[in-house]
Amino acid sequence: MQPQSPKKVYQDEWGDTSRIGYEDKPVYQPRKKTPSRQGNKFLGSLGSLLIVGALLWGTYLLTSNGFNTSALLKFPGPVHLAVVGVIVSLISRFV
């Protein structure tokens, strides 16, 4: 049977030897390196550009037509362009 090591005696600013509410300092651990972002940067930038372009185009259509939302949903319109931008951005994560 091993002899028990003597209990550590701690002294804080108030002269109390109890360590209630304190934790010992953790052992140094090196920072974990985050994995670099994977994916095609060009496609990601293209998707972002399409989304921003769709937002600007939609804003232009809304303000020039007196807030008529029917112009947004016509076929080659800003809603469709934004959807294409989202799809391209998602594809860029896996390519």
N, C-alpha and C positions, 0 to 999 in steps of 0.2 A: 504494500500500500504506500502511495506517495504521500509525503508530508504536504500539508496544505500550505500554500504560500500566504504570507501575511497580507491582510487586507490593506489596500492602498488608503492612505490617509490624505484627503484633499483639504486644502485650506482656501477659502474664498475671501472676498473683501470684508465680509461681515464677521469673520472669525468662526464661522460654522463649518463643520467637517462633513456635513451631509451633501450629497450631490443630487438632490431631488430636482428634476426639471432640466438637468444638464445632460448632454451626450458627449461621449469622447470624440475627439477629432477623428474623422475617417482617414483611412490609409490613402495615400496619394494614388489616384488612378489617372492614367493618361487619357486625354480627350479622344473620343471615338471619332474617326474620320467618317464624315457623311459621304455616302456614295454620290458620285457625280451624276448630274441629270442625264438620263438616257433619252434617246429620241433624236429625230431629225430637227435641227434648229431652224432650217430654212422653211420646212412645212409648218412648224409652229408659228414662225413669224408671219407666214402667208395667211394662216388661219386667223391670227390676231388682226392682221390688216383687213381681212374680209369682214370681220365682226365690227371693227371700228368704222369701216366704210359704210356698212349697212346701217349703223346707228346714225351716222351723219346724213346719209341719203334719206333715211326715214324722218329725221328731224326736218330736213329741207322740204320733203313732201307734205308733212303735217303743217308746217308754218306757211307754205305757199298756197295750200288749198283750203285754208280756213279750218284747220283741224278736222278734215274729212279723212276718216280712217280707211275708206274703201281703196284709196290709191296704194296703201301699204300692202294689200293682199293680192294685187294683180300679179300675173305670173312672173315675169322677171322683175321682182320687186325686192325691197330691202329685207323682208322677212325671209325670203328664200335665200338671199345672199348670207344672212346671218346664220341660217341653218347649215349652209355649206361651210361657212367658216368654223362652226363648232365641230362639224364632222372632220374637217381637215386637221383641226387642232387635236382631236382625239386620235386620229390616225397617226399623227406625228409622234405621239408618245410611244407607239409600239413599233415604229419603223426604225 
